[in-house]
Amino acid sequence: MQVIIAAFMGILPGCLGTFAAVSLYVHRIFSFAALVTLMIATSGDEIFVMFAMMPGKTPLLLIILLAVAIIAGLIISFFTKKNYMPENSNIHTQLYNNEPKCFNKSIITLQLKEISFHRALLLTGALLFIVFLITGDIGPKEWEWEKITFLIVSIIGFLIVLSVTDHFLTKHVWNHIIKKHLLKIFLWTFGAFALIHLLEDYININTAIQDNVWIVLLVAVLIGIIPESGPHIIFISLFVAGTIPFSILIANSIVQDGHGSIPLLAESRKSFLYMKLLNVLVGLLVGGVLILFNL
């Protein structure tokens, strides 16, 4: 059951599920097999980029990652049920959060009366996006699943910004998501497309990749080892541009886990290295099989 739970935690967008699972592993609640399962299933913050740039293929990719993660996790659990954290590792101080819960009417009213710049800016931006989306000034023109999805997610985002505490909004939404990741994701995406455009003037990228697809697979898997969100976006951009096959993107997604594994690296380098080694093997195996089937 740990493997199944970890797999579904892994496919949650962003790094929330990954951080939670790493915490469970560090405290010896999750096994090593569950940890590997989660890291195979997760794609970190890149999943948001995938939903934005390739909404039709992203659900299929998540289903494949979920299936591969569960199968790999069950096989690993058959050989080992260990947790490789050191014996003296479970000494973390217990933290207590006394902040009020979300959707507390009195807190929302107070925060609106003394609204901060961050909250005012995000609420205004979200509200304008919802209005323009409904009027058809931005986004898809027809009310199909893409436009409905954008509207639902936008409303949820508006309610989150409206209800959370100033501490959560400033520290986690503004400082972490917007200040730390938004510009970086834009630059990686822009840089990837700019590089593709420049290279197309000098070489035939499609031909070069098709002639060296196994080398590209190896590079995609090795870059997946980097415990950070950003470098992997180049493979999303290449796939969207039709330059690399789906198999390469899946292999990279299997190995990479955003920056969700950084706390694991800090707590147990041994667990991190074992986990990444297995992820690399699974990524090469799945990517290689899909290449053989021309996927």
C-alpha positions as CSV (number, residue, x, y, z in Angstrom):
1,M,0.0,0.0,0.0
2,Q,2.9,2.3,0.6
3,V,3.9,1.9,-3.0
4,I,0.4,2.8,-4.3
5,I,0.1,5.8,-1.9
6,A,3.5,7.1,-2.9
7,A,2.7,6.8,-6.6
8,F,-0.4,8.9,-6.3
9,M,1.5,11.4,-4.1
10,G,4.1,11.6,-6.8
11,I,1.8,12.6,-9.7
12,L,0.4,15.5,-7.7
13,P,1.5,18.7,-9.5
14,G,4.4,20.5,-7.9
15,C,6.6,19.3,-5.1
16,L,4.1,19.1,-2.2
17,G,3.7,15.4,-2.5
18,T,7.4,14.9,-2.9
19,F,8.3,16.9,0.2
20,A,5.7,15.1,2.2
21,A,6.9,11.7,1.1
22,V,10.6,12.6,1.8
23,S,9.5,13.6,5.3
24,L,7.8,10.3,5.8
25,Y,10.9,8.5,4.6
26,V,13.2,10.5,6.8
27,H,11.0,9.6,9.8
28,R,11.1,5.9,8.9
29,I,7.5,5.7,8.0
30,F,8.0,5.1,4.2
31,S,10.2,2.4,2.9
32,F,12.9,2.8,0.3
33,A,10.7,1.2,-2.3
34,A,7.9,3.8,-1.7
35,L,10.5,6.6,-1.9
36,V,11.7,5.4,-5.4
37,T,8.1,4.9,-6.5
38,L,7.3,8.5,-5.7
39,M,10.4,9.9,-7.4
40,I,9.6,8.0,-10.6
41,A,6.1,9.3,-10.6
42,T,6.8,12.9,-9.9
43,S,7.9,15.6,-12.4
44,G,8.1,18.5,-9.9
45,D,7.1,21.9,-11.0
46,E,7.7,21.0,-14.7
47,I,4.3,19.4,-14.7
48,F,2.7,22.8,-14.7
49,V,4.7,23.7,-17.8
50,M,3.6,20.5,-19.4
51,F,-0.1,21.2,-18.7
52,A,0.4,24.7,-20.2
53,M,2.4,23.7,-23.3
54,M,1.1,20.2,-24.1
55,P,-2.3,19.7,-22.3
56,G,-3.3,16.9,-24.6
57,K,-0.3,14.7,-24.0
58,T,0.3,15.5,-20.3
59,P,-2.5,13.2,-18.9
60,L,-1.1,10.3,-21.0
61,L,2.4,11.0,-19.6
62,L,1.1,11.0,-16.0
63,I,-0.7,7.7,-16.6
64,I,2.5,6.1,-17.9
65,L,4.5,7.5,-15.0
66,L,2.0,6.2,-12.5
67,A,2.1,2.7,-14.1
68,V,5.9,2.6,-14.3
69,A,6.3,3.9,-10.8
70,I,3.9,1.3,-9.3
71,I,5.5,-1.6,-11.2
72,A,9.0,-0.5,-10.3
73,G,8.1,0.1,-6.7
74,L,6.5,-3.4,-6.3
75,I,9.6,-5.0,-7.8
76,I,11.9,-3.1,-5.5
77,S,9.8,-3.9,-2.5
78,F,10.1,-7.6,-3.3
79,F,13.8,-7.4,-2.9
80,T,14.1,-4.9,-0.1
81,K,11.8,-3.4,2.5
82,K,14.5,-1.4,4.1
83,N,14.7,2.2,5.0
84,Y,18.3,3.4,4.5
85,M,18.1,6.4,6.9
86,P,20.8,6.2,9.6
87,E,19.6,4.9,13.0
88,N,20.1,8.3,14.7
89,S,18.3,10.3,12.0
90,N,14.8,10.5,13.7
91,I,15.7,13.4,15.9
92,H,13.8,16.2,14.2
93,T,12.1,18.8,16.4
94,Q,8.3,18.6,16.1
95,L,6.9,21.8,14.7
96,Y,3.5,23.2,15.7
97,N,1.6,25.5,13.4
98,N,-0.7,27.8,15.3
99,E,-1.8,29.8,12.3
100,P,-5.5,30.0,11.6
101,K,-7.0,27.7,9.0
102,C,-7.9,28.7,5.5
103,F,-11.4,30.0,4.7
104,N,-11.8,31.5,8.2
105,K,-14.3,34.3,7.6
106,S,-13.1,36.6,10.3
107,I,-9.5,36.3,9.1
108,I,-10.5,36.9,5.5
109,T,-12.4,40.0,6.4
110,L,-9.5,41.3,8.5
111,Q,-6.9,40.6,5.8
112,L,-9.0,42.4,3.2
113,K,-9.4,45.4,5.4
114,E,-5.6,45.5,5.9
115,I,-4.7,44.0,2.5
116,S,-1.1,43.6,1.6
117,F,0.5,44.6,-1.7
118,H,1.1,40.9,-2.6
119,R,-2.5,39.9,-2.0
120,A,-4.0,42.9,-3.8
121,L,-1.7,42.3,-6.8
122,L,-2.5,38.5,-7.0
123,L,-6.2,38.9,-6.4
124,T,-6.5,41.6,-9.1
125,G,-4.4,39.6,-11.6
126,A,-6.5,36.4,-11.0
127,L,-9.8,38.3,-11.2
128,L,-8.8,40.0,-14.5
129,F,-7.7,36.7,-15.9
130,I,-11.0,35.1,-15.0
131,V,-13.0,38.0,-16.5
132,F,-11.0,38.0,-19.7
133,L,-11.2,34.2,-20.0
134,I,-15.0,34.3,-19.7
135,T,-15.3,37.1,-22.2
136,G,-13.1,35.3,-24.7
137,D,-10.4,38.0,-24.8
138,I,-7.7,35.5,-23.8
139,G,-7.4,31.7,-23.9
140,P,-9.4,29.3,-26.0
141,K,-12.5,30.8,-27.7
142,E,-14.7,27.7,-27.4
143,W,-16.0,26.3,-24.1
144,E,-14.3,23.0,-24.3
145,W,-12.3,21.1,-21.7
146,E,-9.2,23.4,-22.0
147,K,-11.1,26.6,-21.3
148,I,-13.2,24.9,-18.5
149,T,-10.0,23.7,-16.9
150,F,-8.4,27.1,-17.0
151,L,-11.5,28.6,-15.4
152,I,-11.7,26.0,-12.6
153,V,-7.9,26.3,-11.8
154,S,-8.1,30.1,-11.9
155,I,-11.1,30.2,-9.5
156,I,-9.3,27.8,-7.1
157,G,-6.2,30.0,-7.3
158,F,-8.3,33.1,-6.5
159,L,-9.8,31.4,-3.5
160,I,-6.4,30.3,-2.2
161,V,-5.0,33.8,-2.5
162,L,-8.1,35.2,-0.8
163,S,-8.1,32.8,2.2
164,V,-4.6,31.9,3.2
165,T,-2.7,33.8,5.8
166,D,-0.2,36.6,5.1
167,H,2.6,34.4,6.2
168,F,1.7,31.6,3.8
169,L,1.0,34.0,0.9
170,T,4.3,35.9,1.3
171,K,6.6,33.0,2.1
172,H,5.3,30.2,0.0
173,V,3.2,31.7,-2.9
174,W,5.1,35.0,-3.5
175,N,8.7,34.2,-2.4
176,H,8.8,30.6,-3.4
177,I,6.6,30.2,-6.5
178,I,6.6,33.6,-8.0
179,K,10.0,35.1,-7.1
180,K,12.0,31.9,-7.2
181,H,10.4,29.9,-10.0
182,L,8.3,32.1,-12.4
183,L,11.2,34.0,-14.0
184,K,13.4,30.9,-14.1
185,I,10.7,28.8,-15.8
186,F,10.1,31.6,-18.4
187,L,13.8,32.0,-19.1
188,W,14.4,28.2,-19.5
189,T,11.3,28.0,-21.8
190,F,12.3,31.0,-23.8
191,G,15.9,29.9,-24.0
192,A,15.0,26.5,-25.2
193,F,12.8,27.8,-28.0
194,A,15.4,30.4,-28.9
195,L,18.1,27.8,-29.1
196,I,16.0,25.5,-31.3
197,H,15.2,28.5,-33.6
198,L,18.9,29.4,-33.9
199,L,20.1,25.8,-34.5
200,E,17.5,25.3,-37.2
201,D,19.2,28.0,-39.3
202,Y,22.5,25.9,-39.3
203,I,21.5,22.3,-38.9
204,N,18.5,20.0,-39.3
205,I,17.8,19.3,-35.6
206,N,15.2,16.6,-36.4
207,T,17.6,14.7,-38.5
208,A,20.5,15.1,-36.0
209,I,18.3,13.8,-33.2
210,Q,16.9,10.9,-35.2
211,D,20.4,9.8,-36.1
212,N,21.5,10.0,-32.5
213,V,18.4,9.2,-30.6
214,W,20.2,6.8,-28.2
215,I,22.7,9.5,-27.3
216,V,19.8,12.0,-26.7
217,L,18.2,9.4,-24.4
218,L,21.4,9.1,-22.4
219,V,21.7,12.9,-22.1
220,A,18.0,13.3,-21.1
221,V,18.5,10.7,-18.3
222,L,21.7,12.2,-17.1
223,I,20.2,15.7,-17.0
224,G,17.3,14.2,-15.1
225,I,19.7,13.5,-12.2
226,I,19.9,17.3,-11.4
227,P,17.7,17.9,-8.4
228,E,16.3,21.2,-9.6
229,S,13.4,22.6,-11.6
230,G,14.5,24.3,-14.9
231,P,17.0,22.3,-17.0
232,H,14.4,19.7,-17.8
233,I,12.1,22.3,-19.5
234,I,14.3,22.1,-22.6
235,F,13.0,18.5,-23.2
236,I,9.4,19.7,-22.9
237,S,10.2,22.5,-25.4
238,L,11.9,20.1,-27.8
239,F,8.9,17.7,-27.7
240,V,6.4,20.5,-28.2
241,A,8.5,21.6,-31.2
242,G,8.3,18.1,-32.6
243,T,12.1,17.6,-32.3
244,I,12.3,14.7,-29.9
245,P,10.0,11.6,-29.5
246,F,7.7,11.0,-26.6
247,S,10.0,8.3,-25.3
248,I,12.8,10.9,-24.5
249,L,10.4,13.1,-22.6
250,I,9.1,10.1,-20.6
251,A,12.7,8.9,-19.8
252,N,13.6,12.4,-18.5
253,S,10.4,12.7,-16.5
254,I,11.1,9.3,-14.8
255,V,14.5,10.3,-13.6
256,Q,13.9,14.0,-12.7
257,D,12.0,15.0,-9.7
258,G,12.2,18.8,-9.6
259,H,13.8,20.0,-6.4
260,G,11.7,17.7,-4.2
261,S,14.7,15.4,-3.6
262,I,16.9,18.2,-2.2
263,P,15.8,17.6,1.4
264,L,16.6,13.9,0.9
265,L,20.1,14.8,-0.3
266,A,20.5,16.9,2.8
267,E,19.4,14.1,5.1
268,S,20.8,11.0,3.5
269,R,23.2,11.1,0.6
270,K,23.2,7.3,0.5
271,S,19.4,7.1,0.0
272,F,19.6,9.9,-2.6
273,L,22.3,8.1,-4.7
274,Y,20.5,4.7,-4.5
275,M,17.3,6.3,-5.5
276,K,18.8,8.2,-8.4
277,L,20.6,5.1,-9.6
278,L,17.4,3.1,-9.8
279,N,15.6,5.9,-11.4
280,V,18.3,6.1,-14.1
281,L,18.0,2.4,-14.8
282,V,14.2,2.6,-15.0
283,G,14.4,5.7,-17.2
284,L,16.9,4.0,-19.6
285,L,14.9,0.8,-19.7
286,V,11.5,2.4,-20.4
287,G,12.9,5.0,-22.8
288,G,14.8,2.4,-24.7
289,V,11.8,0.1,-25.0
290,L,9.6,3.0,-26.3
291,I,12.3,4.0,-28.8
292,L,12.3,0.4,-30.2
293,F,8.5,0.8,-30.7
294,N,9.1,4.1,-32.4
295,L,7.2,6.1,-29.7
